[in-house]
Amino acid sequence: MTQFSHQTRESIEFIADLFRQSKHAIVLTGAGISTPSGIPDFRSSGTGLWSRDEPLEVASLNTFRTEPEKFFEWFRPLASHIFYAQPNPAHLALADLQRAGCVHSIITQNIDMLHQKAGSQDVIEMHGTMETLTCTQCYHQVRADAYIHIFVEQDQLPRCPKCGQLLKPDVILFGEQLPQSAWFKAQRAARQCDLFLVAGSSLEVLPVAGLPMQALDRGAHLVIINNAPTYLNIRADVAILEDVAEILPAIMERVKWQK
């Protein structure tokens, strides 16, 4: 931990102590936890996907229905990043904390499955997943890994093996509602927790950005680790504006040491 400033070291120690005392800690992760794995985020100035593309023109349900080629042309490089990405130290640290009984569940805004690849359980995916695709006609569902080579490397649109219609990635596009079961689970977790950790999320996308407030309103501790401030930094017990891939492993090591 010598690479951190004195203030950051103190914050890490404080967060580790919160985890040690917590009976029901949960984590909310955003795009910032996966950028160290090579997956681009959406909102960073100059580098985020939305700094180059208009989301409603390329990533909406309407575009998928009316101009599927345009959607898949935009989606193809992102899908390639996601399928070949590997968990980074932040994902692995959360999985270790969960195995140690320090984290109850993980709510994620990401669709990249990296938490599961790292070994985490009880992952609540708020914006869907790239693990599967569903037919737009007969609703037959398939695993995406069977189609990734055809889609990414041969530029072919994914089609249903049963009826031949387009397969839609099971991710939430603009114009779609959040999956109801995931939203109910996330709300319940936020209301039951005594420690809420935000990792790599700018807390700009509603309604998920409101989950920490639900935890605060019921007396939970709030910790934020993100490389830029969020609207809730002022309400947090502690906020660290540094790389989650460096901070989370340090917290995990201190928690293990304290135990």
DALINWO-V308323 format. One record per pair of residues at least 12 apart in sequence whose C-alpha atoms are under 8 Angstrom apart, sorted by the first residue. I is the first residue (numbers start at 1). J is the second residue. If there is no record, write none. Layout:
BEGIN
I:J  I:J
END
This chain:
BEGIN
1:250  8:240  11:238  11:240  12:247  12:250  12:251  12:254  13:251  13:254  15:223  15:238  15:251  16:251  16:252  16:254  16:255  17:255  17:258  18:195  19:102  19:195  19:255  20:102  20:255  20:258  20:259  22:102  22:194  22:195  23:102  23:193  23:194  24:102  24:103  24:104  24:192  24:193  24:194  24:195  25:102  25:103  25:104  25:105  25:193  25:194  25:195  25:196  25:197  26:103  26:104  26:105  26:106  26:107  26:189  26:190  26:193  26:195  26:196  26:197  27:103  27:105  27:106  27:107  27:196  27:197  27:198  27:199  28:106  28:107  28:108  28:109  28:196  28:197  28:198  28:199  28:201  29:106  29:107  29:108  29:109  29:110  29:198  29:199  29:200  29:201  30:108  30:109  30:110  30:199  30:200  30:201  30:202  31:109  31:110  31:200  31:201  32:199  32:200  32:201  32:226  32:227  32:244  33:90  33:91  33:199  33:200  33:201  33:244  33:245  34:87  34:88  34:114  36:88  36:245  37:85  37:86  37:87  37:88  38:81  38:85  39:78  39:81  39:82  39:85  40:78  55:174  56:174  58:70  58:71  58:74  59:71  59:74  59:75  59:173  59:174  60:173  60:174  60:175  61:173  61:174  61:175  61:176  62:175  69:157  72:157  76:151  76:152  77:152  79:130  79:152  80:148  80:152  82:112  83:112  83:145  83:148  85:114  86:114  86:117  87:114  87:115  87:117  87:118  88:245  89:245  89:246  89:248  89:249  90:244  90:245  90:246  90:247  90:248  90:249  91:114  91:115  91:118  91:245  92:115  92:118  92:119  92:249  93:248  93:249  93:252  94:120  94:248  94:252  95:115  95:118  95:119  95:120  95:121  96:252  97:252  98:120  98:121  99:120  104:122  105:121  105:122  105:123  105:124  105:189  106:121  106:122  106:123  106:124  107:123  107:124  107:125  107:126  107:186  108:123  108:124  108:125  108:126  108:127  109:125  109:126  109:127  109:208  110:125  110:126  110:127  110:128  110:129  111:125  111:127  111:128  111:129  111:130  111:171  112:129  112:130  113:129  113:130  113:131  124:182  124:185  124:186  125:182  126:178  126:179  126:182  126:183  126:208  127:171  127:172  127:178  127:179  128:170  128:171  128:172  128:179  129:169  129:170  129:171  130:144  130:169  130:170  130:171  131:143  131:144  131:145  131:170  132:144  132:145  132:169  132:170  133:167  133:168  133:169  133:170  134:160  134:167  134:168  134:169  134:170  135:159  135:160  135:165  135:166  135:167  135:168  136:165  136:166  136:167  136:168  137:163  137:165  137:166  138:163  140:160  140:162  144:169  186:211  187:211  187:214  190:211  190:212  190:214  190:215  191:214  191:215  191:218  192:215  193:215  193:220  194:215  194:219  194:220  194:221  195:215  195:220  195:221  195:222  195:223  196:212  196:215  196:220  196:221  196:222  196:223  197:222  197:223  197:224  197:225  198:222  198:223  198:224  198:225  198:226  199:224  199:225  199:226  199:244  200:225  200:226  200:227  200:244  201:226  202:226  202:228  202:229  202:230  203:230  203:231  204:230  221:236  221:237  222:235  222:236  222:237  222:238  223:236  223:237  223:238  223:239  224:236  224:238  224:239  224:240  225:239  225:240  225:241  225:242  225:243  225:244  225:247  226:239  226:240  226:241  226:242  226:243  226:244  227:240  227:241  227:242  227:243  227:244  228:241  228:242  229:241
END
